[in-house]
């Protein structure tokens, strides 16, 4: 099955302004993982990525191989655009201390990212076209919201920051 994989953007930086790694496509991962041993330019070894980024890429890579009807109820294969958007979005809002989300395929061909930590429920759904809806409920403060990106971005950053406390 031919797939186009998720690629980590090469110029995004985290809050400490450290250059984040660039990733090959999912199809290139197996071939390149044995070849990567030292940083070169802006390309870093996968081992230097934050734990959540390595785990996220691994989980998304596996989901991209789901076949049509993977749930026996007519589910669509996961679209690469949804996986790419998940990686791009999280690189922009997470830091090295952020907990890794659960990654769940949706029957429509998208992905859902979920955190249920410290009385905080945070869910991000990315549809097959790459559109994003976010929902958060903080049991400690009583704050609950749901919105589409890009409007949800400031609240999403705040929710993820609270997950990392």
C-alpha positions in Angstrom: 0.0 0.0 0.0 1.5 3.3 -1.0 1.3 6.0 1.6 2.4 9.5 1.9 3.6 9.9 5.5 3.6 12.6 8.0 6.5 15.0 7.8 7.7 17.1 10.6 8.2 20.7 9.5 11.9 21.6 9.5 11.5 25.2 10.6 9.1 25.0 13.6 10.7 25.8 16.9 9.6 25.0 20.4 9.4 27.6 23.2 13.1 27.3 24.0 13.8 28.3 20.3 15.6 25.1 19.7 15.2 23.9 16.1 12.9 20.9 16.0 13.8 17.9 13.9 12.8 17.2 10.3 11.2 13.8 9.6 11.2 11.7 6.5 7.9 10.4 5.2 6.6 7.3 6.9 7.6 5.2 3.9 11.2 6.4 4.3 11.4 5.8 8.0 12.5 2.1 7.9 15.2 2.8 5.4 16.6 5.9 7.0 16.4 5.0 10.7 19.4 2.8 10.4 21.4 5.5 8.6 20.8 8.3 11.1 23.5 8.5 13.6 24.6 12.2 14.0 22.9 15.6 13.6 23.6 17.2 10.2 22.4 20.8 9.7 18.8 21.0 10.9 18.3 17.3 10.6 18.5 15.5 14.0 18.4 11.9 14.9 15.0 10.6 15.9 16.4 9.8 19.3 16.8 13.5 20.1 13.1 14.3 19.4 10.9 14.8 22.5 9.4 11.5 23.6 5.9 12.5 22.6 7.0 13.3 19.0 8.6 9.9 18.5 5.6 8.1 20.0 3.2 10.2 18.0 5.0 9.5 14.7 5.1 5.7 15.5 1.4 5.6 16.3 0.4 7.6 13.2 2.6 5.6 11.0 0.8 2.4 12.0 -2.6 4.0 11.6 -1.8 5.0 8.0 -1.7 1.3 7.1 -5.3 0.6 8.2 -7.3 -0.7 5.2 -10.8 0.3 4.3 -13.4 -1.3 6.6 -10.7 -1.7 9.3 -13.4 -1.6 12.0 -15.8 -4.0 10.0 -18.4 -1.2 10.0 -17.2 0.5 6.8 -14.5 2.8 8.3 -12.3 4.7 5.8 -8.5 4.4 5.8 -6.7 7.2 7.7 -5.8 10.0 5.4 -2.2 11.2 5.3 -3.4 14.8 5.4 -5.0 14.2 8.9 -1.8 12.6 10.2 0.3 15.5 8.8 -1.9 18.0 10.4 -1.7 16.2 13.8 2.1 16.4 13.8 2.2 20.0 12.5 -0.3 21.1 15.1 1.3 19.4 18.1 4.8 20.7 17.1 3.3 24.2 17.3 1.6 23.8 20.7 3.5 21.2 22.7 6.9 21.3 24.6 9.3 18.7 25.7 7.4 18.1 29.0 4.0 17.7 27.3 2.4 14.3 27.9 1.9 12.1 24.8 -1.7 12.0 23.6 -3.6 8.8 22.9 -4.0 8.5 19.1 -7.3 7.1 17.9 -8.4 6.6 14.3 -11.8 7.9 13.3 -14.2 6.0 11.1 -14.3 8.9 8.6 -10.5 8.6 8.0 -9.3 11.2 10.4 -7.5 11.0 13.8 -8.4 12.0 17.3 -5.8 13.0 19.8 -6.8 12.6 23.5 -5.4 13.5 26.9 -7.3 12.6 30.1 -4.9 13.8 32.8 -5.1 15.6 36.1 -8.9 16.1 35.8 -8.4 17.6 32.3 -10.0 16.1 29.3 -8.6 17.4 26.0 -9.6 16.1 22.6 -8.5 17.2 19.2 -10.3 15.8 16.2 -8.6 16.1 12.8 -10.9 15.2 9.9 -9.6 13.6 6.6 -9.3 17.1 5.0 -7.1 18.3 7.9 -9.7 20.5 9.6 -9.4 20.6 13.4 -11.9 20.7 16.2 -10.7 20.9 19.8 -12.6 20.3 23.1 -11.4 20.8 26.6 -13.0 20.3 30.1 -11.0 21.2 33.2 -12.6 19.5 36.2 -10.5 21.6 38.6 -11.5 25.0 37.2 -14.9 24.1 35.7 -13.8 25.6 32.4 -15.1 23.9 29.3 -14.8 24.9 25.6 -15.1 23.6 22.1 -13.9 25.4 19.0 -12.4 25.1 15.5 -8.9 26.0 14.6 -7.5 28.6 14.2 -9.8 30.2 16.8 -9.1 27.5 19.3 -5.3 27.8 19.2 -4.7 30.1 22.2 -7.0 28.0 24.4 -5.5 24.8 23.1 -2.0 26.0 24.0 -3.2 26.9 27.5 -4.9 23.5 28.0 -1.8 21.7 26.9 0.3 23.8 29.2 -1.9 22.8 32.1 -1.5 19.1 31.1 2.3 19.6 31.5 2.1 21.0 35.1 
